[in-house]
Amino acid sequence: MTPDLSLSVQYGVAEPRLPRWRLRRWAERALAAAATDGLVEFSAAELSLRLVGAAEGRRLNRDFRERDYATNVLTFEYGVDPLGVARGDIVMCVPVLVREAREQRKPLLDHAAHLTLHGVLHSLGYDHIKARDARRMEALETATLARMGIADPYTER
């Protein structure tokens, strides 16, 4: 059973290929995968997903991660409250997303789906700092994307 999702989508930049309904579908897939995986116990999620340009992406990454460049996805995880609600903010930098998809020769929507899943999993507490945790997170992403008909993003093309 997929946990309940309250999703706020904000557009700091316009990107007509990423409408709310599509982003919501991808976020729901990530939640369902995480609920099945069982690493984090939660019954619902309240997430915001903001699409930004390069300047805002760079500022947020610099201010919160002390890295002076725009990154593809930046996630702020707030944990799971006593009622089982997971909360987080996800920021996707559209110019970086577009550039990476082109450089990696991936369809834009496939790359956007992957980064949405990746950000949602981070908002639930998944990370890839330790090799073991990275393998678990990547396996969950890869399996979820495969069910969506999207190739493994971690293999070289």
ZAKOL-462072 format. One record per residue: z, x, y of N, C-alpha, C, O in turn; chain; residue number from 1; residue in one letter. Coordinates in steps of 0.2 Angstrom, whole numbers, plus 5000, padded with zeros to 4 digits. Atoms other than C-alpha are relative to their C-alpha. Last residue first. Layout:
BEGIN
{rec {Z X Y} {Z X Y} {Z X Y} {Z X Y} A NUM a}
...
END
This chain:
BEGIN
{rec {5006 5003 5001} {4890 5129 5019} {4995 5005 5000} {4989 5004 4999} A 157 r}
{rec {5005 4997 4996} {4907 5137 5017} {4993 4996 4998} {4992 4995 4993} A 156 e}
{rec {5005 4996 5004} {4920 5126 5009} {4995 5002 5005} {4993 4999 5010} A 155 t}
{rec {4998 4993 5001} {4935 5120 5019} {4995 5005 4996} {4997 5010 4995} A 154 y}
{rec {5001 4996 4993} {4927 5104 5026} {5002 5007 4999} {5001 5011 5004} A 153 p}
{rec {4994 4996 4999} {4925 5097 5008} {4999 5004 5006} {4994 5008 5006} A 152 d}
{rec {5000 4994 5003} {4910 5085 5010} {5007 5004 5001} {5010 5002 5007} A 151 a}
{rec {5001 4994 4996} {4912 5067 5016} {5002 5007 4996} {5007 5007 4992} A 150 i}
{rec {5007 4997 5001} {4909 5052 5005} {4999 5006 5005} {4993 5007 5006} A 149 g}
{rec {5004 5003 4994} {4925 5043 5011} {4992 5002 5000} {4989 5001 5004} A 148 m}
{rec {5001 5007 5001} {4933 5046 4994} {4996 4996 5006} {4994 4991 5005} A 147 r}
{rec {5004 5001 5006} {4929 5064 4996} {4999 4993 4999} {4993 4990 4998} A 146 a}
{rec {5007 5000 4997} {4937 5064 5014} {4995 4999 4994} {4990 4995 4995} A 145 l}
{rec {5001 5006 4995} {4953 5058 5006} {4993 5000 5002} {4990 4995 5002} A 144 t}
{rec {5001 5006 5004} {4952 5071 4992} {4999 4994 5004} {4995 4990 5002} A 143 a}
{rec {5007 5000 5004} {4948 5085 5004} {4999 4994 4996} {4994 4991 4995} A 142 t}
{rec {5006 5002 4996} {4962 5080 5016} {4994 5000 4996} {4990 4995 4997} A 141 e}
{rec {5000 5007 4999} {4975 5079 5002} {4994 4998 5005} {4991 4993 5004} A 140 l}
{rec {5001 5004 5006} {4970 5096 4995} {5000 4992 5002} {4995 4989 5000} A 139 a}
{rec {5007 4999 5000} {4970 5104 5013} {4998 4996 4994} {4993 4992 4994} A 138 e}
{rec {5003 5004 4994} {4988 5098 5016} {4992 5000 4999} {4989 4994 4999} A 137 m}
{rec {4999 5007 5001} {4994 5104 4999} {4997 4996 5005} {4993 4990 5003} A 136 r}
{rec {5004 5002 5006} {4985 5121 5000} {5001 4992 4999} {4997 4988 4997} A 135 r}
{rec {5007 5001 4998} {4992 5123 5018} {4996 4998 4994} {4991 4993 4995} A 134 a}
{rec {5001 5006 4996} {5009 5119 5012} {4993 4999 5002} {4991 4994 5002} A 133 d}
{rec {4999 5006 5005} {5008 5132 4998} {5000 4994 5004} {4996 4989 5001} A 132 r}
{rec {5006 5001 5004} {5001 5145 5010} {5000 4994 4995} {4996 4990 4995} A 131 a}
{rec {4999 4997 5006} {5015 5143 5023} {4994 4998 4995} {4991 4993 4996} A 130 k}
{rec {4997 4993 4998} {5010 5138 5041} {5001 5004 4993} {4999 5010 4993} A 129 i}
{rec {5004 4995 5004} {4998 5124 5035} {5003 5007 5002} {4999 5012 5002} A 128 h}
{rec {5002 4994 4996} {5008 5109 5041} {4997 5004 4995} {4996 5003 4989} A 127 d}
{rec {5004 4995 5004} {5012 5091 5036} {4998 5006 5004} {4997 5005 5010} A 126 y}
{rec {4995 4995 5002} {5026 5082 5046} {4996 5005 4995} {4999 5010 4994} A 125 g}
{rec {4995 5002 5005} {5019 5065 5048} {5004 5006 4997} {5008 5005 4993} A 124 l}
{rec {4995 5004 4996} {5010 5069 5065} {5005 4997 4995} {5011 4995 4997} A 123 s}
{rec {4995 4996 4996} {5002 5084 5056} {5005 4995 5003} {5011 4997 5003} A 122 h}
{rec {4996 4996 5005} {4994 5072 5043} {5005 5004 5004} {5011 5004 5002} A 121 l}
{rec {4995 5005 5002} {4988 5061 5058} {5005 5003 4995} {5011 5002 4995} A 120 v}
{rec {4995 5002 4995} {4980 5076 5066} {5005 4995 4998} {5011 4996 4999} A 119 g}
{rec {4996 4994 4999} {4971 5082 5050} {5006 4999 5005} {5012 5001 5004} A 118 h}
{rec {4995 4999 5006} {4965 5065 5046} {5005 5006 5001} {5011 5005 5000} A 117 l}
{rec {4995 5005 4999} {4958 5064 5064} {5005 5000 4994} {5011 4999 4995} A 116 t}
{rec {4995 4998 4995} {4951 5081 5062} {5005 4994 5002} {5010 4996 5003} A 115 l}
{rec {4995 4995 5003} {4942 5077 5046} {5005 5001 5005} {5011 5002 5003} A 114 h}
{rec {4996 5003 5005} {4935 5061 5053} {5005 5005 4997} {5011 5003 4996} A 113 a}
{rec {4996 5004 4997} {4928 5070 5068} {5005 4996 4995} {5011 4996 4997} A 112 a}
{rec {4995 4995 4998} {4920 5083 5057} {5005 4996 5004} {5011 4998 5004} A 111 h}
{rec {4996 4997 5005} {4912 5069 5047} {5005 5005 5003} {5011 5005 5000} A 110 d}
{rec {4995 5005 5002} {4907 5060 5063} {5004 5002 4994} {5010 5001 4993} A 109 l}
{rec {4994 5001 4996} {4899 5075 5070} {5005 4995 4998} {5011 4997 4998} A 108 l}
{rec {5001 5006 4996} {4888 5079 5055} {5006 4999 5004} {5012 5000 5002} A 107 p}
{rec {4997 5006 5003} {4892 5096 5050} {4998 4994 5004} {4997 4995 5010} A 106 k}
{rec {5006 5004 5003} {4881 5112 5053} {5003 4994 4997} {5001 4992 4991} A 105 r}
{rec {4998 5000 5007} {4897 5123 5056} {4994 4995 4996} {4995 4995 4990} A 104 q}
{rec {4999 4993 5002} {4891 5128 5074} {5001 5000 4992} {4998 5004 4989} A 103 e}
{rec {5007 4997 4999} {4885 5110 5078} {5000 5007 4997} {4996 5008 4993} A 102 r}
{rec {5005 5003 5005} {4901 5102 5071} {4993 5003 5000} {4990 5004 4995} A 101 a}
{rec {4998 4998 5007} {4912 5115 5080} {4995 4997 4995} {4993 5000 4990} A 100 e}
{rec {5002 4993 5001} {4903 5112 5097} {5001 5003 4993} {4997 5006 4990} A 99 r}
{rec {5008 5000 5000} {4905 5093 5096} {4998 5007 4999} {4993 5008 4994} A 98 v}
{rec {5002 5003 5006} {4924 5095 5091} {4992 5000 5000} {4989 5001 4994} A 97 l}
{rec {4998 4995 5005} {4927 5108 5105} {4997 4996 4993} {4994 5000 4989} A 96 v}
{rec {5005 4994 5000} {4918 5097 5118} {5001 5005 4994} {4996 5007 4992} A 95 p}
{rec {5007 5002 5002} {4928 5081 5112} {4995 5006 5000} {4991 5007 4996} A 94 v}
{rec {5004 4998 4995} {4946 5089 5112} {4992 4999 4998} {4990 5003 4994} A 93 c}
{rec {5007 4996 5002} {4956 5079 5101} {4996 5001 5006} {4995 4997 5010} A 92 m}
{rec {5005 4999 4994} {4974 5075 5106} {4994 5003 4996} {4995 5009 4993} A 91 v}
{rec {5006 4996 5002} {4986 5067 5093} {4995 5001 5006} {4993 4996 5009} A 90 i}
{rec {5006 5000 4995} {5003 5060 5098} {4995 5005 4997} {4997 5010 4995} A 89 d}
{rec {5004 4994 4998} {5016 5056 5085} {4995 4999 5005} {4992 4993 5005} A 88 g}
{rec {5003 5001 4993} {5029 5043 5078} {4996 5007 5001} {4999 5012 4999} A 87 r}
{rec {5002 4994 4998} {5034 5039 5060} {4996 5000 5007} {4993 4995 5008} A 86 a}
{rec {5006 5000 4996} {5043 5023 5058} {4999 5007 5002} {5003 5010 5005} A 85 v}
{rec {5006 4998 5004} {5055 5023 5043} {4994 5000 5004} {4989 5000 5001} A 84 g}
{rec {5004 5006 5003} {5069 5012 5051} {4994 5002 4996} {4991 4998 4994} A 83 l}
{rec {4996 5003 5006} {5080 5028 5053} {4997 4994 4997} {4999 4992 4991} A 82 p}
{rec {4994 5003 4997} {5066 5036 5064} {5004 4997 4994} {5001 4996 4988} A 81 d}
{rec {4999 5007 5003} {5053 5047 5056} {5007 4998 5002} {5012 5001 5001} A 80 v}
{rec {4996 5001 5005} {5048 5063 5066} {5000 4993 4998} {4996 4988 5001} A 79 g}
{rec {4994 5002 4998} {5041 5066 5083} {5005 4998 4995} {5011 4996 4996} A 78 y}
{rec {4996 5004 5005} {5026 5076 5079} {5007 4998 5002} {5010 5003 5005} A 77 e}
{rec {4992 5000 4998} {5015 5082 5093} {5003 4995 4995} {5002 4989 4995} A 76 f}
{rec {4996 5005 5002} {4997 5086 5087} {5007 5001 5002} {5010 5006 5002} A 75 t}
{rec {4993 4998 4998} {4983 5096 5095} {5005 4994 4998} {5003 4989 5001} A 74 l}
{rec {4996 5005 5001} {4965 5095 5088} {5007 5003 5001} {5009 5008 4999} A 73 v}
{rec {5003 5006 5002} {4950 5105 5092} {5005 4994 5000} {5003 4989 5002} A 72 n}
{rec {5001 5001 5007} {4958 5118 5103} {4997 4994 4998} {4997 4989 5002} A 71 t}
{rec {5000 5006 5003} {4955 5122 5121} {4999 5000 4993} {4995 5003 4990} A 70 a}
{rec {5007 5002 5002} {4960 5139 5126} {5001 4993 4998} {5006 4991 4996} A 69 y}
{rec {5004 5002 4994} {4975 5148 5134} {4993 4998 4998} {4988 5002 5000} A 68 d}
{rec {5007 4997 5001} {4987 5148 5120} {4995 4997 5005} {4994 4991 5005} A 67 r}
{rec {5000 4994 4996} {5006 5145 5125} {4993 5004 4997} {4993 5010 4997} A 66 e}
{rec {5000 4995 5006} {5008 5131 5112} {4999 5007 5003} {4998 5012 4999} A 65 r}
{rec {4995 5002 5006} {5014 5117 5124} {4999 5005 4994} {5004 5005 4990} A 64 f}
{rec {4994 5002 4998} {5007 5122 5141} {5005 4999 4994} {5011 5000 4995} A 63 d}
{rec {4997 4995 4996} {4992 5132 5136} {5008 4998 5001} {5012 5002 5000} A 62 r}
{rec {4999 4995 5005} {4987 5119 5122} {5003 5006 5004} {5008 5009 5001} A 61 n}
{rec {4995 5002 5004} {4989 5105 5135} {5002 5006 4995} {5008 5007 4993} A 60 l}
{rec {4993 5000 4996} {4980 5114 5149} {5005 4998 4995} {5011 5001 4995} A 59 r}
{rec {4998 4993 4999} {4965 5119 5137} {5007 5000 5003} {5012 5004 5001} A 58 r}
{rec {4998 4997 5006} {4963 5101 5131} {5003 5007 5000} {5008 5009 4997} A 57 g}
{rec {4994 5003 5002} {4964 5094 5148} {5002 5003 4994} {5008 5005 4993} A 56 e}
{rec {4994 4998 4996} {4951 5106 5154} {5006 4998 4998} {5011 5001 4998} A 55 a}
{rec {4997 4993 5001} {4940 5105 5139} {5005 5002 5004} {5010 5005 5002} A 54 a}
{rec {5004 4995 4998} {4939 5086 5139} {5003 5007 4999} {5008 5007 4998} A 53 g}
{rec {5000 4996 4994} {4950 5074 5130} {4994 5004 5001} {4991 5006 4997} A 52 v}
{rec {5006 4996 5000} {4951 5060 5117} {5000 5004 5007} {5000 5000 5012} A 51 l}
{rec {5003 4999 4994} {4969 5054 5115} {4994 5005 4999} {4995 5010 4997} A 50 r}
{rec {5005 4995 5001} {4976 5047 5099} {4996 5000 5007} {4993 4995 5009} A 49 l}
{rec {5005 5001 4995} {4993 5038 5100} {4995 5006 4999} {4996 5011 4996} A 48 s}
{rec {5003 4994 4998} {5003 5035 5085} {4996 4998 5006} {4993 4993 5007} A 47 l}
{rec {5002 5001 4993} {5016 5023 5079} {4997 5006 5003} {5001 5011 5004} A 46 e}
{rec {5002 4994 4995} {5017 5024 5060} {4998 4997 5007} {4995 4992 5007} A 45 a}
{rec {5005 5001 4995} {5025 5013 5047} {4999 5006 5004} {5003 5011 5004} A 44 a}
{rec {5003 5007 5001} {5035 5013 5031} {4995 4998 5005} {4991 4993 5004} A 43 s}
{rec {5001 5004 4994} {5039 5032 5030} {4997 4993 4998} {4994 4992 4993} A 42 f}
{rec {4998 5007 5001} {5045 5044 5017} {4999 4996 5007} {5003 4998 5011} A 41 e}
{rec {4996 5003 4995} {5036 5061 5019} {5001 4992 4998} {4996 4989 4997} A 40 v}
{rec {4996 4995 4996} {5030 5071 5005} {5004 4998 5005} {5010 5000 5006} A 39 l}
{rec {4993 5000 5000} {5025 5056 4995} {5004 5005 5003} {5010 5006 5002} A 38 g}
{rec {4998 4993 5002} {5007 5059 4991} {5008 5001 5000} {5010 5004 4996} A 37 d}
{rec {5001 4999 5007} {5003 5040 4990} {5003 5007 4998} {5006 5008 4993} A 36 t}
{rec {4996 5005 5004} {5010 5037 5007} {5000 5001 4993} {5005 5001 4990} A 35 a}
{rec {4993 4997 4999} {5001 5052 5014} {5005 4996 4996} {5010 4999 4993} A 34 a}
{rec {4999 4994 5004} {4985 5046 5007} {5007 5003 5000} {5009 5005 4995} A 33 a}
{rec {5000 5002 5007} {4987 5029 5014} {5001 5006 4996} {5005 5006 4991} A 32 a}
{rec {4993 5003 5002} {4992 5036 5031} {5000 4998 4993} {5006 4999 4990} A 31 l}
{rec {4996 4994 5001} {4976 5047 5031} {5007 4997 4999} {5011 5000 4995} A 30 a}
{rec {5001 4997 5006} {4965 5032 5027} {5005 5006 4999} {5008 5007 4994} A 29 r}
{rec {4997 5004 5005} {4973 5022 5041} {4999 5003 4993} {5003 5003 4989} A 28 e}
{rec {4992 4999 5000} {4970 5036 5053} {5003 4996 4995} {5008 4998 4991} A 27 a}
{rec {4999 4993 5003} {4951 5036 5048} {5008 5001 5000} {5010 5004 4995} A 26 w}
{rec {5001 5000 5007} {4950 5017 5050} {5001 5007 4997} {5004 5007 4992} A 25 r}
{rec {4994 5004 5003} {4959 5017 5067} {4998 5001 4992} {5003 5002 4989} A 24 r}
{rec {4994 4995 5000} {4947 5031 5073} {5005 4997 4997} {5009 5000 4993} A 23 l}
{rec {5001 4994 5005} {4932 5020 5068} {5006 5005 5000} {5008 5007 4994} A 22 r}
{rec {5000 5003 5007} {4939 5004 5076} {4999 5006 4995} {5002 5006 4990} A 21 w}
{rec {4994 5001 5003} {4943 5013 5092} {5000 4998 4993} {5004 5001 4989} A 20 r}
{rec {4996 5006 4998} {4926 5019 5095} {5006 4999 4997} {5008 5002 4992} A 19 p}
{rec {4993 5001 5003} {4921 5037 5092} {5003 4994 5003} {5008 4995 5007} A 18 l}
{rec {5000 5000 5007} {4902 5038 5094} {5007 5000 4997} {5007 4999 4990} A 17 r}
{rec {5001 5007 5003} {4904 5031 5112} {4999 5001 4992} {4999 4996 4989} A 16 p}
{rec {5004 4998 5005} {4913 5047 5118} {4998 4994 4995} {5002 4992 4991} A 15 e}
{rec {5003 5005 5004} {4920 5044 5135} {4996 5004 4994} {4994 5009 4995} A 14 a}
{rec {5008 4999 5000} {4932 5057 5141} {4997 4995 4996} {5000 4993 4991} A 13 v}
{rec {5000 4996 4994} {4951 5054 5144} {4993 5002 5002} {4991 5004 5007} A 12 g}
{rec {5006 4996 4999} {4949 5040 5132} {5001 5004 5006} {4999 5001 5012} A 11 y}
{rec {5001 4998 4993} {4965 5034 5125} {4994 5004 5001} {4993 5009 4997} A 10 q}
{rec {5005 4995 4999} {4968 5026 5108} {4998 5000 5007} {4997 4995 5011} A 9 v}
{rec {5002 5000 4993} {4985 5018 5104} {4994 5005 5001} {4996 5011 5000} A 8 s}
{rec {5004 4994 4997} {4988 5015 5086} {4997 4999 5007} {4994 4993 5008} A 7 l}
{rec {5001 5002 4993} {5002 5004 5078} {4996 5006 5003} {4999 5012 5003} A 6 s}
{rec {5003 4995 4995} {4999 5007 5059} {5000 4996 5007} {4996 4991 5008} A 5 l}
{rec {5003 5003 4994} {5008 4998 5045} {4999 5005 5005} {5002 5010 5006} A 4 d}
{rec {4994 5002 4995} {5010 5008 5029} {4997 4997 5007} {4991 4998 5008} A 3 p}
{rec {5001 4996 4994} {4995 5007 5017} {5006 4998 5005} {5007 4992 5006} A 2 t}
{rec {5000 5004 4994} {5000 5000 5000} {5000 5004 5006} {5004 5009 5007} A 1 m}
END
